[in-house]
Amino acid sequence: MKSKRNFIISILLVLLMVLSGCTSASQNTGSVESNAGAQTQIKAGTYTAEEQGYGGTVKVTLTVDENGKITNGEVNATTETEKIGQLAAPTVLGNIIESNSYDVEAISGATLTSKAIMSASKKALEQAGLHFEEEKVTKGEDEEISVDVAVVGGGLSGLTAAGGALETGAKVILVEKTNNVGGISKFFSGGPFAVESQLQKEAGGKYAELTRGQLIRTLNDYSHYINYAPLTKNIVENSAETIEFLEKWGLSFHVNPESPQLAHRDDDLKWRMYHWFDTFSYEPTEVSASDVLRDNLVSKGLDLRLETTALQLLKDDKGNVTGFTAEKKDGSKLTVHAKAVVLGTGGFAGNPEMMKEYFHTSDISMWGEGGSGVKMAWDAGAAKWDLQSSLLHGAGMVNPVNPTEVSLAFSPFNQIVRSPLLWIDRSGNRFGNEEAVYDTAYTSNLGYSVGGIYYIVVDTDTLKAYSEGKHLITDPAVGGANFDPADFVELAEEGVKQGIIYKGNTLEELAVAADMDAEKLIDNINSYNAACESKDDVYGKSPENLEYPVKNGPFYAVKMQISNLGTLGGVRVSEKLEALNEGLKPVPGLYVVGNDAGGFYGNITSYPPYEGLATGFAVNSGKIGGRAAAEFALGK
């Protein structure tokens, strides 16, 4: 795999899940036996097996020696989501090879892909003559405990809530349904925003000129005042102190000298408030920010329960939330009695039914949780709020219909995806200034305006120019494009085979292949070509990005889908992150933080293009909500 491809992959896979801790296949799910019960019956060789994943068939090939040791392997996961399953697949396979076992930890957010790789690996090992005895799980005893504050969800918001409660003097438990902490931050978080921090003061210049009031006014204006300003104000005014708070829990930060997104470089507020985790890197690292928090919180008394799923909130006869019930991995019941509960379960972007209901389309690539915390809060009396606010971020090629061994997403063809070439919607219309590609939020926002699916339309001359290295300025976000030499016509033909690129020798043929209105498509392409010869009077695209008209066939339409990194609301909260009912009265004892909490953004779909906002809201809401919950529990 080329270095640039690793560069792209590693930014989102900074640290995933720890290995299972097992060292051989026989230690994971029971003993390994050969066909005849003797190791001599193991058949050294290379074996391939398939399993159904999230988007289609996942193929695994393993090489096994005469002792049953896995010496090499390959995985083809081109059917899986570009920014999740395809990124996770190499790590899952690497863990299988390193541990010499198919039974490794699934990667949070890519569970179906992970399980498919593990299952296919098991099938391949069985072909080599290895047999496995399935582990019998014995249900444990039910457990009942009492604490001051109980936190549900082990992402950054839940972890910081636990930290805020602990430092206030509370006895705290945190339950997380997966086998590790971190949630979405493991994949996408570079760090939080902060304004007027010590780091910015030390950096001086334009960093030190930013003010909290400036950001509060900007966010209020961006949302057209539909956000809950007291919440926005409290989050922003806490942001500098939250950096110090996180430093006390073992994290460290730095500010960068340059914006990672081209579109932000002329607006200091959009990027100079970004505080990067020192643990964050474009290369794989051993420790993530959430791991640091986890270890330090546990050392200070946090009762951390992994693979424990909260099921239902408990309430007394006065309507106060008094804890919850949960199920542990072994099937036993955990009853937690608490004076206050904090919900931080990561929103509902992983729930197709809820996404369809509130976002009115099924054509958004989804990542995230299923809405368990949001639903528990609603059941407890909290009001629904800000349900169509989401972290729509970027876009990528759709999953292959007919997967091959080639992953276009990580090939040099991603230069096409990251360039401001011609964008056409499913009806045949050009629908905006394609320079939105330089801002990940604007990319997805523009794509959402046409339902989440659109096409990048190019001709053969454009592909030949890219083959010669004559590309437009590409989007540098999350590691940038792959600039390895390549034949772009050949790659486009590969996409045609996979069913994710449509081809036509004429524009009429292209319209038929992509199911567009041919007359509309031709009219829009003619208008675009005219703009390339003079200027774009309609959408205002820069002359330097009008270099490639669409004139000479064959023509290609690359099918694109926007990405959603998580919903950003669901439950109405106060500025102290108390869950509120429709009358803005608190639900006693219930606090909601992170992606479960609504009101900070207040936007209908559109995420403000200011770097570090999502992580900043996670850690600030967590800290504020955790402290408030502890003060309520302790009567302070």
N, C-alpha and C positions, 0 to 999 in steps of 0.2 A: 504494500500500500504506500502510495507516494506521501512525501512529507507534508505537502499542503493539505492532502485529504486528512491526515492525522491531525493537522492544525485545526481544521474545521470541526472534526469529531470531538477533539479533546476539550474544547471550550465548554461544551455542554455536558461532558462526562468528566468533570473535574474530579469528583469522587463519587462512586456509586455505592454499591452495597458491599459489606464485608463478606469474605468467604465463609463458607459454612463451618470452617474449622476442622473438617474431616480430611483425612489424607488418603483414603482409598475407597474404591467402590464398595468394598465389603463393610466399611465402617459407617456408611450413610444410611442405607435402607435395609440392612441385614447382610448376611454373608453372601459372597460371590461363589458360585459353583460352576464348574464346566458341565458340558453335556453328560459326561460320565462320572462326574464328581471328582475329577482330578484336573490339576492345572495343565497337564500335558495335552488336554483336549482343546485348549484355547487355540484358535486359528489366527495366527498373525496375518495382518493384511489391512486393506483399506475398505471401509464399509460406509454406505450412504443410506440415509433414511429420511422420511418426510413427515411433517405433522402440520395440522391446521393452526395458523397463528391468528393475529388480529385481522389482517387484511387478506390473507390467502395462505398458500402453502409455503412453509419454511423448510429448507433442505439443509441437512447437516452431514458432513463427511468426516469421519474419524479414522486415523491410522492407529492400529493397536499392535504391540509386539507380542512375542510368545508368552510373556508373563502377565499379559492383560493390562499393560501400561499404555495409556494414551500418549502417543508421541507427536501427533500433529492433528490438525483439524481445519475445516473450512465451514463457513455458514453462509447461505444465501437467504437473505431476509428482505429482498427487494420488494416484496408485497407489503411490507409493514410501513407504518408511518415514518416519513422522512426524518423528522426531528426527534423521534422517540424510539420506535422499534428498531429502525435501521441503525441508529446510533448505539442502542443498547446491545445489539446482537454480538458484536465483536467482544465486548466485555464479558457477556455471559459465557461465550465459548471459551474465552481465555481462562475464566474461572474453572470451567469444566476440565480443561487440559491441565491446569496447574494443580487442582485438587485430585485429579484422576478419578473423577466421579461425575455422573450426570446430575446428582442431587446437590445443586448449589443454591444460593439465595436468589430469588427473583428480584429484578430491579424495579423499584417503586415507579409507577407510571407506565411501565412496559411489562406488566405482569403476564398478559397473554402471549406476547412474543417470547418472554423468558421461559414460560412453561412449555411452549412449543419446541424451543431449542433443547430443553432438558428431555422432553419426551422423545424427540427424534434421536437424541444422543443415546438414550437408553435402548432404543430399537437397534441402533447401529452396533452397540456393544453386545446386544443379544445375538446379533448375526455372527459376532466373533466367538460365540460359545459361552459368553458370560450369562449367568442366571442370577436373579436378585430375589431375595426374600423381602417382601414388603413389611415395613415396620408397623407393628400393631400399637395404635395409640390407646392408652388407657385413660379414661376420663378421671380427672383429679377431683379432689374434694372442693365443694363450694366454699367461697371465702367472703367474709364480711369485715370491712375496716372502716375507721372513722378518721377524717382529716379536717383541716380548716378549709383548704382550697383544693379542688379537683380540676385538673385540666384535661380536656379531650383533644387530642391531635398533637403530633410531634414535629410539625413543621417549624419554621422560624417564629411564627406568631405564637404558637403554643409553648415553644421553648423559652421565649422571652417573657411570656406570661408567667411561667413557672419561676423564672429568675426574679421578676418583679414581686411575686408573692413571697418567695423565700427571703429576699432581703428585707421585707416588711415584718418578718418574724413568724410567718405562717408555716404550718406543717402541710406539705404539698405532695400530691400524687399526680402523675401524668400517665395517661394511657394512650397508646398508639397502636393502630390495628395492623401495621406492617411490621417487618422484622428489623427496622432501623428508623432513625429520625431523619428529618431534613425535608421530606416532601418535595415540592416543586423546586425549592431552592437548590437541590442537588444538581439540577439540570441547568437552570437559567439565571441564577442570581450572581451578579458581579458584586453587589453591595447596595447599601441604602443611600438615599439622599440625606443631606443635612445642610442646614443653613446657619451661619455664624458659629461654626465649630472652631475648636482650637486649631485643628489642621488647616482650615481655611485662613485663619489669622496668621499662622506661621508661613503659609504659602504666599500671602500678601497679594498685592496687585488686584486684579479683577476678582480673584477668589474671595478676598476680604471685603470687597465692595457689595457682595450680595447680602440682602437683608431678608429677614423672615416676613416682614410686611409685604415686600415685593413679591414673594412667592405666594403668599395668601391671596393677595389681590389678583395675581395672574391665574391661579387655579379657580377662584370664584368667577372670573371673567370667562375663562375657557369653558366652564360648565354652564355658562349663562345663568349662574346663581341657582341652579337646580340642586347643587350639592348642599349639605348641611354645614353651613359656615362655622358654627362653634366647634364641630368635630375637626374640620379642616384646619382651623386655627390652632387647636390644641395639639394636633399631630405635628404641624410645622414648628410651633413654638417649643415642642419637646425634642425636636430632631437633634440639636447639638448636644444636649445632655444625654440623649440615647447613645450617641457614639461613646461617651465616657462610661455610661452604664455597661455597654458591651465590652469595653476594654477591661472593666473590672471582672468580667466573666471570661477573660482570656483571649478576646479577639483583638486584632490590630488592623489598621487601615492606612491607605494612602490615597492621595488625589493624583490624577493623571494630568500630564501637560497638554493632552490633545483629546478631542472628542472622538469616540469610536464610531460615530455616525456622521457622514458628510453633511447631512441636512442640518445638523445642530451647531456647526462650527462658528456660525455668525451670531449665535445667541448664547451668551455666557450662562444665563440661568438654566438653560437646557442641559448643560453638561458639567459646569464647574462645581455644582453641588453634589456630584456623584462621589461617594466615598467607597472605594474598592476594598474588598476584603484582601488582606495580605495572603490569605490562603488560596485566593483565586488565581488561576493561571491558565494560559492557553496550552500548557503541557500538563499531562496527568500529575496529580499531587497525591500525597498520602493522606491528607487530612482536609476536611471541608469545615466551613464555619459552623455548621450544625453539629459536627462531631466535637469540635472544641467546646461548644456550649453544653452539649450532652455530658461530656466528661466532667466539666467543672460543676455543673448543676448536681450531678450525682454525688460528687465529692462533698458537696455542701448539704446533703441530706435529701435530695429529691428521690422519691420513690417512683422509679421509672418502670412501667409495665409495657413491654412490647408484645406484639401479636395478641392484643387484647382489644376487643371491639365493643365500644359503648353502644348500648341498645336503646335505652329509654331513660329520660330524666325522672327523678323522684320529686314529688311535691307534697307539702303538708296541707292540712285542711284550710290554711289561710292563703294558699297560693304561692308560698315561698318555695323556691327550688332548693332541694335538700340533698342532692346527690344524683347518682345514676346506677343503673345495672349494666353489666358488661359480660361478654363471653370470652374466656381465655382460649388459647390454642387447643388445649386438651378437651374443650367442650364444657368445662366447669363454669359455674356462675360466679362472678365477682360483683358484690354489692358494695358501693362506695357511699358512705354517709359523709356529706360535706356541708359546711355553712355557706359556701359559695362555689359555683361551677363556672369555668371558663371554657367556651367552645371555640376551637380554632381548627376546623377539620378540612379547610381547603376549598370551600365552595362546591359548585355542582357541575363544573364543565365536563365531567366524565359521565354525566347522566343524559343519554340521548333524548329521553322523553322531555326532560325539563328544558334542555337546550332548544328542542323543537318548539316547545310551548312559548318560551320567552324570547327566542332569537329568530323564530319564524323561518328557519332553514335547517336542513339536515346536512348541508354542504360546507361545514366548517370542520377542519381537522381538530379533534378534541383531545385535550390532555387535562387530567385533574381528577378530582374526587366526585363521588356520587351524590353529594348533598345531604349526607346523614346529619351533620350538625345543624344545617339550616332547617331541616325538617323537625328536628328535636326542639329547636327554639320556637318554631311556629306552634308546635303542639303544646308548648308550655305557655303560650299566650303572647309571644313576641309578634310584632307586625312584620309583614312582608315589605321589603323596600329595596329600591335600586337593583331590580332583578334583571335589567338589560344592560348592565355595565360589565365589561369584560376586557381582559388583557389580550385583545386581538393583536397579534404581533407577527408580521412577516407572512410569507407565502412560499410554497414549494410545489414541485410537480406532484401530481396525484400518484397514488400507488399503482404499480403495473397490473394490468389485467392478465397479461401473459408473461409472467416473470422469466427473465433470463439470468445469466451469470453476471451481467453488467448492471451496476447501480449508477444510473445517470445522475442521481442526486449528489454524489460525491465525485463525479467525473469532471473534467474541464467544461462539460456542457453547462455546469452551474454558472458559468460566466453569462450565458444567455438569460438565465433566471435573475441574475443580479444586475442586469443592464436595463436602461430605460428605452427598450425597443417598443414596438407597437403592441398595445394591449387592446384586445377585442372581447366583448362579452358574448354570451351564448346566442344572442339574437343577431349579432353581426355588427354591433355598434362599437366604435371607439368611445371610451367612457371617462377619460380624464388624462391629466398630465402624468405620463409614465415616470417622471422624475420623483414621484412618490416612492420609488424603490429605494431611494437614499435615506428613507426614514421608515423603520420597521413598523411603527404604529400607522403611519399614513399608507403604507403598502396594503396592510390588511383592511384598513378602513375603506380604501378605494375598492378593494376586492369585495368587501361586504356589501357595498352599495349595489352590486349586481348579483347578490345571493351567495357569494363565497367561491364561485367558480368563474374563471376567465381563461383567456388564451393569449399567449405571446405568439404573434404571427410574424414570420420571417420568410425571406426568399432564399434561394440557393446562393446568390451573390453574397448575402450577409454571412451565411455560414462559411463560405470560402474565405471571406475576409477575417473572420474569427479564427479560422484554421491558421492563418498567416500572422496571428497575434494582433490584428487591428481591431481591438475591441473598444467599445465605449468605456468611459469611467464606470467601474463596477462598484456595487455596494460593498464596503469593507467590514460590515458588522459581523460579529461572531466568527472571527477568523478569516473572513474574506473568501474569495473564490479560489478555485483550483486552476492554476495557470500552467499546468503541465502541457506540453505540446500534444495536439490531437487533431484528428480529422473530424470536423464538426458535422459534415454531411453524413459521414459514417455513423456518428453518434446519434444524429437525428433519425437515421434509418433504424437504428437499434430501438429508439423510442417508438417508432411506428410498429415494430414487431411486438413491443410490450403493450401496445394499445394505449399509450399515454401521449402520443404525438400523432396528429392527423396529417395526411399528405394529399396534395392534389397537383396534377400537372398544370391545371388551370385554376383560377380562383373559383370558378363554378364547381369544379371537382372538389376543391377544398371545402367549400360551403356544404356540399352534400356529405362529405366524410365527417365533418364536425357538426352536422345537423343545424346549420345556420341558414338564415335568409340570404340567398345568393345576391339578390339585388342590393340589399342593405350592406352586405359585406363589401361588395365591389365599390359602391358609392363611398363608403367610409375609407377604404384603402386609397381610392382616387383622391379624396380630400387630404389624406395623410401624405401621399406622395407630392401633392401640390404644396403642402406646408414644408416638406423637405427641400423643395426648390426655392422657396422664398422665406416664409416664417409661419409660425403657428399662431394665427390670430384667434383661435378658438380657446385652447387651453394654456397657451403661453409657454410651451416647451422651448428650452434653450436651443439656439442654433447649433451648438456643438453636439447636441444629442439628436439632431435630425439628419445625421449622416447616412442612415440606411433606410431608403424607401423600400417598398415591397413591389418589385416589378417583374423579376425574371424567375419563372418556375424551374423546377418544381417548388411548390410553396408548402410550408409546414406550420401547423398550429400546435403549440405546446400547451397541454392542459394543466392549469394551475389551480391550487386550492389554498385558501388562507388558513393560517394557524391561530389557534386560541390557546393561550398558556394558562387560562384559568378565569373563572368568573370573579367579579369584584364586588359582590353584594349579595343581598338576600334577606338580611335581618336588620330592622331599624335599630340603631344604637344612639346613645347619648355621647357627649364629648368625653365621658369617662368610660365608654364602651359598655355601659349598662344596656342590656336588652330592653327595648321599649315597646309598649303596646301602641295601638293606633292613637290613643290619646296622649302619647309621649310620656306616659308614666312607666317607671321601671318595673320589670318583672323581678321581684325581690330575689336576690341571690344568684342571678344569671347574668353573665358577661359574655360578649361575643367579639372575637378579634379576627384579624387577618381577612382572608377572602370570604369568610362568612358574613362579615359586617358591611352594611351599606351606608352610604352617605358621604364618604370622603371624596369620591370622584363625582358622583351625581350625574354622570354622563349616560346618554342613551347609546350604548355600544362603545363609543370612542374613548380610548385610553389617552390621557394627555401625554404628548411626546417630550416628557422631561425625565431624564435618566435617573434611575434609582427610586422612582415613586412606589412601585409595587413592593419592593423589599423594604423600603422606608416605612410604608404603611404597616407592613407585617411586624416589624420590630418595634415601631412606636406604639401601635395599637396593643401589641402584646404586653409591652412594659406597662403602659398606662392601665390596661384592663387587669393585668395581674396584680398591680399595686392596689387598685380600687377594690378588687375582689378580696384581697387580704385585709384591707382596712374594714370592709364590711363584715368579714368573718370574725375579726378580732375586736370589733366594736370601737375602732379608732376614729 
